[in-house]
């Protein structure tokens, strides 16, 4: 990250991670996950807030503070979490697009996946991308991480395989707040 410039790499990867809509497994919400878990990735604090089968991902960055990114439901077995997103917060994307000089009409509210994709696709169309290019981007983005995420939990430490790298051994360590 350049000095004074916010890097959107991690939050955008979190969105992609969150867009994974995986098939349910025979699991339930693990109540030991309940609460807020925080880790720092690329200088940005990433927070998972688990609440009895519901979750929200927030990011906290010095230049704009804490902002929601997405929310949905999850199921967890003893070793895997399946995230199912149902809403994306437009405020994050308003910041993202303003940062790169794009004026948009997205509101600071929660959007369903369908409504968000309508908006997202319209932005790509405004850039002059073809329908096939847009379809490819959307399909790759949603399908890229379409697996469950392995995790382990030990007291106040939650370790999840990192969706931000091709390194199959990469993990992100979260601490209970």
FIKOLZA-1660 file (N, C-alpha, C; in steps of 0.1 Angstrom, whole numbers, plus 5000, padded with zeros to 4 digits):
% residues 177
   i   px   py   pz ch aa at
   1 5008 4988 5000  A  X  N
   1 5000 5000 5000  A  X CA
   1 5009 5012 5000  A  X  C
   2 5006 5022 4991  A  X  N
   2 5014 5034 4990  A  X CA
   2 5010 5042 5002  A  X  C
   3 5019 5051 5007  A  X  N
   3 5016 5059 5018  A  X CA
   3 5004 5068 5015  A  X  C
   4 4994 5068 5024  A  X  N
   4 4982 5077 5022  A  X CA
   4 4972 5071 5012  A  X  C
   5 4974 5060 5006  A  X  N
   5 4965 5055 4996  A  X CA
   5 4960 5042 5001  A  X  C
   6 4947 5040 5001  A  X  N
   6 4940 5028 5006  A  X CA
   6 4941 5018 4995  A  X  C
   7 4944 5005 4999  A  X  N
   7 4945 4994 4989  A  X CA
   7 4932 4987 4990  A  X  C
   8 4925 4985 4979  A  X  N
   8 4912 4978 4979  A  X CA
   8 4914 4963 4975  A  X  C
   9 4926 4958 4974  A  X  N
   9 4929 4944 4971  A  X CA
   9 4922 4935 4980  A  X  C
  10 4924 4936 4993  A  X  N
  10 4919 4927 5003  A  X CA
  10 4904 4928 5004  A  X  C
  11 4898 4941 5005  A  X  N
  11 4883 4941 5006  A  X CA
  11 4876 4936 4993  A  X  C
  12 4882 4938 4981  A  X  N
  12 4876 4932 4969  A  X CA
  12 4877 4917 4970  A  X  C
  13 4888 4912 4974  A  X  N
  13 4889 4897 4975  A  X CA
  13 4879 4892 4985  A  X  C
  14 4877 4900 4996  A  X  N
  14 4867 4896 5006  A  X CA
  14 4853 4895 4999  A  X  C
  15 4850 4905 4991  A  X  N
  15 4838 4904 4984  A  X CA
  15 4837 4892 4975  A  X  C
  16 4847 4889 4968  A  X  N
  16 4847 4877 4960  A  X CA
  16 4845 4864 4968  A  X  C
  17 4853 4864 4979  A  X  N
  17 4851 4853 4989  A  X CA
  17 4837 4852 4994  A  X  C
  18 4831 4863 4997  A  X  N
  18 4817 4864 5002  A  X CA
  18 4807 4860 4992  A  X  C
  19 4810 4862 4979  A  X  N
  19 4801 4859 4968  A  X CA
  19 4800 4844 4966  A  X  C
  20 4808 4836 4972  A  X  N
  20 4807 4822 4971  A  X CA
  20 4794 4817 4977  A  X  C
  21 4786 4812 4969  A  X  N
  21 4773 4806 4973  A  X CA
  21 4774 4791 4972  A  X  C
  22 4778 4785 4983  A  X  N
  22 4781 4771 4982  A  X CA
  22 4768 4763 4986  A  X  C
  23 4768 4751 4982  A  X  N
  23 4757 4742 4986  A  X CA
  23 4758 4739 5001  A  X  C
  24 4747 4738 5008  A  X  N
  24 4748 4735 5022  A  X CA
  24 4753 4721 5024  A  X  C
  25 4760 4720 5036  A  X  N
  25 4764 4707 5040  A  X CA
  25 4757 4703 5053  A  X  C
  26 4757 4691 5057  A  X  N
  26 4750 4687 5069  A  X CA
  26 4758 4693 5081  A  X  C
  27 4755 4706 5084  A  X  N
  27 4762 4713 5095  A  X CA
  27 4752 4723 5100  A  X  C
  28 4756 4729 5111  A  X  N
  28 4748 4739 5118  A  X CA
  28 4758 4751 5121  A  X  C
  29 4751 4761 5126  A  X  N
  29 4759 4773 5131  A  X CA
  29 4767 4768 5143  A  X  C
  30 4780 4770 5143  A  X  N
  30 4788 4766 5155  A  X CA
  30 4788 4778 5165  A  X  C
  31 4781 4776 5176  A  X  N
  31 4780 4787 5186  A  X CA
  31 4793 4792 5191  A  X  C
  32 4803 4783 5191  A  X  N
  32 4817 4788 5195  A  X CA
  32 4822 4799 5186  A  X  C
  33 4817 4800 5174  A  X  N
  33 4822 4811 5165  A  X CA
  33 4815 4824 5168  A  X  C
  34 4804 4824 5176  A  X  N
  34 4797 4837 5179  A  X CA
  34 4807 4847 5184  A  X  C
  35 4805 4860 5179  A  X  N
  35 4813 4871 5183  A  X CA
  35 4820 4877 5171  A  X  C
  36 4829 4887 5175  A  X  N
  36 4837 4893 5165  A  X CA
  36 4851 4888 5165  A  X  C
  37 4856 4886 5153  A  X  N
  37 4869 4880 5151  A  X CA
  37 4877 4890 5141  A  X  C
  38 4889 4894 5145  A  X  N
  38 4896 4904 5137  A  X CA
  38 4910 4899 5133  A  X  C
  39 4914 4903 5121  A  X  N
  39 4928 4901 5116  A  X CA
  39 4932 4913 5108  A  X  C
  40 4944 4915 5106  A  X  N
  40 4949 4925 5097  A  X CA
  40 4955 4919 5085  A  X  C
  41 4950 4923 5073  A  X  N
  41 4954 4918 5060  A  X CA
  41 4958 4931 5052  A  X  C
  42 4970 4931 5047  A  X  N
  42 4975 4943 5039  A  X CA
  42 4972 4956 5045  A  X  C
  43 4974 4957 5058  A  X  N
  43 4972 4970 5066  A  X CA
  43 4957 4973 5068  A  X  C
  44 4948 4964 5065  A  X  N
  44 4934 4967 5067  A  X CA
  44 4929 4957 5077  A  X  C
  45 4922 4961 5087  A  X  N
  45 4916 4952 5097  A  X CA
  45 4903 4946 5091  A  X  C
  46 4903 4933 5091  A  X  N
  46 4891 4925 5085  A  X CA
  46 4884 4919 5097  A  X  C
  47 4871 4921 5098  A  X  N
  47 4863 4917 5110  A  X CA
  47 4852 4908 5105  A  X  C
  48 4851 4896 5111  A  X  N
  48 4840 4887 5108  A  X CA
  48 4832 4887 5121  A  X  C
  49 4819 4890 5120  A  X  N
  49 4810 4890 5131  A  X CA
  49 4800 4879 5129  A  X  C
  50 4802 4868 5137  A  X  N
  50 4793 4856 5136  A  X CA
  50 4782 4857 5147  A  X  C
  51 4770 4854 5143  A  X  N
  51 4759 4855 5152  A  X CA
  51 4749 4843 5149  A  X  C
  52 4751 4832 5155  A  X  N
  52 4741 4820 5154  A  X CA
  52 4737 4818 5140  A  X  C
  53 4746 4816 5131  A  X  N
  53 4742 4812 5117  A  X CA
  53 4742 4824 5108  A  X  C
  54 4743 4836 5113  A  X  N
  54 4744 4848 5104  A  X CA
  54 4758 4854 5106  A  X  C
  55 4763 4861 5096  A  X  N
  55 4776 4867 5096  A  X CA
  55 4776 4880 5089  A  X  C
  56 4785 4888 5092  A  X  N
  56 4788 4901 5085  A  X CA
  56 4803 4903 5085  A  X  C
  57 4808 4908 5073  A  X  N
  57 4822 4911 5072  A  X CA
  57 4823 4926 5071  A  X  C
  58 4832 4931 5080  A  X  N
  58 4834 4945 5080  A  X CA
  58 4849 4948 5078  A  X  C
  59 4852 4960 5073  A  X  N
  59 4866 4963 5072  A  X CA
  59 4868 4976 5080  A  X  C
  60 4880 4978 5085  A  X  N
  60 4883 4990 5093  A  X CA
  60 4897 4995 5088  A  X  C
  61 4896 5007 5082  A  X  N
  61 4908 5012 5076  A  X CA
  61 4909 5027 5081  A  X  C
  62 4922 5031 5084  A  X  N
  62 4924 5044 5090  A  X CA
  62 4917 5056 5083  A  X  C
  63 4917 5056 5069  A  X  N
  63 4913 5068 5062  A  X CA
  63 4897 5069 5062  A  X  C
  64 4890 5058 5064  A  X  N
  64 4875 5060 5064  A  X CA
  64 4868 5053 5076  A  X  C
  65 4876 5046 5084  A  X  N
  65 4870 5040 5096  A  X CA
  65 4864 5026 5093  A  X  C
  66 4854 5022 5101  A  X  N
  66 4848 5009 5099  A  X CA
  66 4836 5010 5089  A  X  C
  67 4835 5000 5080  A  X  N
  67 4824 4999 5071  A  X CA
  67 4821 4985 5068  A  X  C
  68 4808 4982 5067  A  X  N
  68 4803 4969 5063  A  X CA
  68 4806 4966 5049  A  X  C
  69 4808 4953 5046  A  X  N
  69 4811 4949 5032  A  X CA
  69 4800 4940 5027  A  X  C
  70 4797 4929 5035  A  X  N
  70 4787 4920 5031  A  X CA
  70 4782 4912 5043  A  X  C
  71 4770 4906 5041  A  X  N
  71 4765 4897 5052  A  X CA
  71 4757 4886 5046  A  X  C
  72 4754 4876 5054  A  X  N
  72 4747 4864 5050  A  X CA
  72 4745 4854 5061  A  X  C
  73 4745 4842 5057  A  X  N
  73 4744 4831 5066  A  X CA
  73 4755 4821 5064  A  X  C
  74 4758 4813 5075  A  X  N
  74 4769 4804 5074  A  X CA
  74 4764 4791 5081  A  X  C
  75 4771 4780 5077  A  X  N
  75 4770 4767 5084  A  X CA
  75 4784 4763 5087  A  X  C
  76 4786 4756 5097  A  X  N
  76 4799 4751 5101  A  X CA
  76 4799 4737 5106  A  X  C
  77 4809 4729 5101  A  X  N
  77 4811 4716 5107  A  X CA
  77 4823 4718 5116  A  X  C
  78 4829 4707 5121  A  X  N
  78 4840 4708 5130  A  X CA
  78 4853 4714 5123  A  X  C
  79 4853 4714 5109  A  X  N
  79 4865 4718 5102  A  X CA
  79 4862 4727 5090  A  X  C
  80 4850 4730 5086  A  X  N
  80 4847 4738 5075  A  X CA
  80 4836 4748 5077  A  X  C
  81 4837 4759 5071  A  X  N
  81 4826 4769 5071  A  X CA
  81 4821 4771 5057  A  X  C
  82 4808 4771 5055  A  X  N
  82 4802 4775 5042  A  X CA
  82 4795 4788 5044  A  X  C
  83 4800 4798 5036  A  X  N
  83 4794 4811 5037  A  X CA
  83 4784 4813 5025  A  X  C
  84 4772 4818 5029  A  X  N
  84 4762 4821 5019  A  X CA
  84 4758 4836 5020  A  X  C
  85 4762 4844 5010  A  X  N
  85 4760 4858 5011  A  X CA
  85 4745 4861 5006  A  X  C
  86 4739 4871 5013  A  X  N
  86 4726 4875 5008  A  X CA
  86 4725 4890 5006  A  X  C
  87 4735 4898 5011  A  X  N
  87 4735 4912 5009  A  X CA
  87 4749 4918 5008  A  X  C
  88 4750 4928 5001  A  X  N
  88 4763 4935 4999  A  X CA
  88 4760 4950 5002  A  X  C
  89 4769 4956 5009  A  X  N
  89 4767 4970 5014  A  X CA
  89 4772 4980 5003  A  X  C
  90 4763 4988 4998  A  X  N
  90 4767 4997 4987  A  X CA
  90 4777 5008 4991  A  X  C
  91 4777 5012 5004  A  X  N
  91 4786 5022 5009  A  X CA
  91 4801 5019 5006  A  X  C
  92 4805 5006 5007  A  X  N
  92 4818 5002 5004  A  X CA
  92 4822 5005 4990  A  X  C
  93 4813 5001 4981  A  X  N
  93 4815 5003 4967  A  X CA
  93 4815 5018 4963  A  X  C
  94 4807 5026 4970  A  X  N
  94 4807 5040 4967  A  X CA
  94 4821 5046 4970  A  X  C
  95 4827 5041 4982  A  X  N
  95 4841 5045 4985  A  X CA
  95 4851 5040 4975  A  X  C
  96 4849 5028 4971  A  X  N
  96 4858 5021 4961  A  X CA
  96 4858 5029 4948  A  X  C
  97 4847 5031 4943  A  X  N
  97 4846 5038 4930  A  X CA
  97 4850 5052 4931  A  X  C
  98 4847 5059 4941  A  X  N
  98 4852 5073 4943  A  X CA
  98 4867 5074 4944  A  X  C
  99 4873 5064 4950  A  X  N
  99 4887 5063 4952  A  X CA
  99 4894 5062 4938  A  X  C
 100 4888 5055 4929  A  X  N
 100 4894 5054 4915  A  X CA
 100 4888 5063 4905  A  X  C
 101 4880 5073 4910  A  X  N
 101 4876 5084 4902  A  X CA
 101 4863 5081 4894  A  X  C
 102 4855 5072 4898  A  X  N
 102 4842 5069 4891  A  X CA
 102 4831 5073 4900  A  X  C
 103 4822 5082 4894  A  X  N
 103 4810 5086 4901  A  X CA
 103 4799 5076 4898  A  X  C
 104 4793 5071 4908  A  X  N
 104 4782 5062 4907  A  X CA
 104 4770 5066 4914  A  X  C
 105 4759 5060 4912  A  X  N
 105 4746 5063 4919  A  X CA
 105 4743 5052 4929  A  X  C
 106 4753 5045 4934  A  X  N
 106 4750 5035 4944  A  X CA
 106 4748 5041 4957  A  X  C
 107 4738 5037 4964  A  X  N
 107 4735 5042 4977  A  X CA
 107 4742 5035 4989  A  X  C
 108 4743 5041 5000  A  X  N
 108 4749 5035 5012  A  X CA
 108 4738 5027 5019  A  X  C
 109 4734 5015 5013  A  X  N
 109 4724 5007 5018  A  X CA
 109 4728 4992 5015  A  X  C
 110 4720 4983 5020  A  X  N
 110 4722 4969 5017  A  X CA
 110 4715 4965 5004  A  X  C
 111 4722 4958 4995  A  X  N
 111 4717 4953 4982  A  X CA
 111 4716 4938 4982  A  X  C
 112 4706 4933 4976  A  X  N
 112 4705 4918 4974  A  X CA
 112 4716 4915 4964  A  X  C
 113 4719 4903 4962  A  X  N
 113 4729 4898 4952  A  X CA
 113 4724 4903 4938  A  X  C
 114 4712 4900 4936  A  X  N
 114 4706 4903 4922  A  X CA
 114 4707 4918 4919  A  X  C
 115 4703 4926 4929  A  X  N
 115 4703 4941 4927  A  X CA
 115 4718 4946 4926  A  X  C
 116 4726 4940 4934  A  X  N
 116 4740 4944 4933  A  X CA
 116 4746 4941 4919  A  X  C
 117 4743 4929 4914  A  X  N
 117 4749 4925 4901  A  X CA
 117 4743 4934 4890  A  X  C
 118 4731 4938 4891  A  X  N
 118 4726 4947 4881  A  X CA
 118 4734 4960 4881  A  X  C
 119 4737 4965 4893  A  X  N
 119 4745 4977 4894  A  X CA
 119 4759 4975 4889  A  X  C
 120 4766 4964 4893  A  X  N
 120 4779 4961 4890  A  X CA
 120 4781 4959 4875  A  X  C
 121 4772 4952 4869  A  X  N
 121 4772 4950 4854  A  X CA
 121 4770 4963 4847  A  X  C
 122 4762 4972 4852  A  X  N
 122 4760 4985 4845  A  X CA
 122 4773 4994 4846  A  X  C
 123 4781 4992 4857  A  X  N
 123 4794 4999 4857  A  X CA
 123 4803 4994 4846  A  X  C
 124 4803 4981 4845  A  X  N
 124 4812 4975 4834  A  X CA
 124 4807 4979 4820  A  X  C
 125 4794 4980 4818  A  X  N
 125 4789 4985 4805  A  X CA
 125 4793 4999 4803  A  X  C
 126 4793 5008 4814  A  X  N
 126 4798 5021 4812  A  X CA
 126 4812 5022 4808  A  X  C
 127 4820 5012 4812  A  X  N
 127 4834 5012 4807  A  X CA
 127 4836 5007 4793  A  X  C
 128 4825 5003 4787  A  X  N
 128 4825 4998 4773  A  X CA
 128 4829 4984 4771  A  X  C
 129 4828 4976 4782  A  X  N
 129 4831 4962 4780  A  X CA
 129 4819 4955 4773  A  X  C
 130 4822 4944 4766  A  X  N
 130 4812 4937 4758  A  X CA
 130 4805 4928 4768  A  X  C
 131 4793 4923 4764  A  X  N
 131 4785 4914 4772  A  X CA
 131 4792 4902 4775  A  X  C
 132 4800 4896 4766  A  X  N
 132 4807 4884 4768  A  X CA
 132 4818 4886 4779  A  X  C
 133 4825 4898 4778  A  X  N
 133 4835 4901 4788  A  X CA
 133 4829 4903 4802  A  X  C
 134 4818 4910 4802  A  X  N
 134 4811 4912 4815  A  X CA
 134 4807 4898 4821  A  X  C
 135 4801 4890 4812  A  X  N
 135 4797 4876 4817  A  X CA
 135 4809 4868 4823  A  X  C
 136 4820 4869 4816  A  X  N
 136 4832 4862 4820  A  X CA
 136 4837 4867 4833  A  X  C
 137 4837 4881 4835  A  X  N
 137 4842 4887 4848  A  X CA
 137 4832 4882 4859  A  X  C
 138 4819 4883 4857  A  X  N
 138 4810 4880 4867  A  X CA
 138 4811 4865 4871  A  X  C
 139 4812 4856 4861  A  X  N
 139 4813 4842 4863  A  X CA
 139 4826 4838 4870  A  X  C
 140 4837 4844 4866  A  X  N
 140 4850 4841 4872  A  X CA
 140 4850 4846 4887  A  X  C
 141 4844 4858 4889  A  X  N
 141 4844 4864 4902  A  X CA
 141 4835 4855 4912  A  X  C
 142 4824 4851 4908  A  X  N
 142 4815 4843 4916  A  X CA
 142 4820 4829 4918  A  X  C
 143 4825 4823 4907  A  X  N
 143 4829 4809 4907  A  X CA
 143 4843 4807 4912  A  X  C
 144 4852 4817 4913  A  X  N
 144 4866 4815 4916  A  X CA
 144 4869 4808 4929  A  X  C
 145 4861 4811 4939  A  X  N
 145 4863 4806 4952  A  X CA
 145 4851 4797 4957  A  X  C
 146 4846 4789 4948  A  X  N
 146 4834 4782 4951  A  X CA
 146 4836 4769 4959  A  X  C
 147 4843 4770 4970  A  X  N
 147 4846 4759 4979  A  X CA
 147 4843 4763 4993  A  X  C
 148 4842 4754 5002  A  X  N
 148 4841 4757 5016  A  X CA
 148 4854 4761 5021  A  X  C
 149 4855 4768 5032  A  X  N
 149 4867 4773 5038  A  X CA
 149 4871 4765 5050  A  X  C
 150 4882 4758 5050  A  X  N
 150 4886 4750 5062  A  X CA
 150 4890 4760 5073  A  X  C
 151 4887 4756 5086  A  X  N
 151 4890 4765 5097  A  X CA
 151 4893 4756 5109  A  X  C
 152 4900 4763 5119  A  X  N
 152 4902 4756 5132  A  X CA
 152 4899 4767 5142  A  X  C
 153 4895 4763 5154  A  X  N
 153 4891 4772 5165  A  X CA
 153 4898 4767 5177  A  X  C
 154 4905 4776 5184  A  X  N
 154 4912 4772 5197  A  X CA
 154 4911 4784 5206  A  X  C
 155 4901 4783 5215  A  X  N
 155 4899 4795 5224  A  X CA
 155 4896 4807 5217  A  X  C
 156 4904 4817 5218  A  X  N
 156 4902 4830 5212  A  X CA
 156 4909 4832 5199  A  X  C
 157 4913 4821 5193  A  X  N
 157 4920 4821 5180  A  X CA
 157 4912 4813 5169  A  X  C
 158 4909 4820 5158  A  X  N
 158 4902 4813 5147  A  X CA
 158 4912 4814 5135  A  X  C
 159 4914 4803 5129  A  X  N
 159 4923 4802 5118  A  X CA
 159 4915 4797 5106  A  X  C
 160 4915 4805 5095  A  X  N
 160 4908 4801 5083  A  X CA
 160 4918 4801 5072  A  X  C
 161 4917 4791 5062  A  X  N
 161 4925 4792 5050  A  X CA
 161 4922 4805 5043  A  X  C
 162 4932 4811 5038  A  X  N
 162 4931 4824 5032  A  X CA
 162 4926 4823 5018  A  X  C
 163 4915 4830 5015  A  X  N
 163 4910 4830 5001  A  X CA
 163 4918 4840 4992  A  X  C
 164 4928 4847 4998  A  X  N
 164 4934 4858 4990  A  X CA
 164 4947 4854 4983  A  X  C
 165 4950 4841 4982  A  X  N
 165 4962 4836 4976  A  X CA
 165 4960 4823 4970  A  X  C
 166 4969 4819 4961  A  X  N
 166 4969 4806 4955  A  X CA
 166 4977 4796 4963  A  X  C
 167 4984 4801 4973  A  X  N
 167 4991 4792 4982  A  X CA
 167 4981 4784 4991  A  X  C
 168 4981 4771 4988  A  X  N
 168 4971 4763 4995  A  X CA
 168 4974 4762 5010  A  X  C
 169 4985 4766 5015  A  X  N
 169 4989 4765 5029  A  X CA
 169 4987 4779 5036  A  X  C
 170 4983 4789 5029  A  X  N
 170 4981 4802 5035  A  X CA
 170 4969 4802 5044  A  X  C
 171 4971 4808 5056  A  X  N
 171 4961 4809 5066  A  X CA
 171 4960 4823 5071  A  X  C
 172 4948 4827 5075  A  X  N
 172 4946 4840 5082  A  X CA
 172 4942 4837 5096  A  X  C
 173 4949 4843 5106  A  X  N
 173 4947 4841 5120  A  X CA
 173 4938 4853 5125  A  X  C
 174 4927 4850 5131  A  X  N
 174 4918 4860 5136  A  X CA
 174 4918 4858 5152  A  X  C
 175 4916 4869 5159  A  X  N
 175 4915 4869 5173  A  X CA
 175 4902 4874 5177  A  X  C
 176 4896 4867 5187  A  X  N
 176 4883 4872 5192  A  X CA
 176 4884 4885 5199  A  X  C
 177 4875 4894 5196  A  X  N
 177 4875 4908 5202  A  X CA
 177 4867 4908 5214  A  X  C
% end
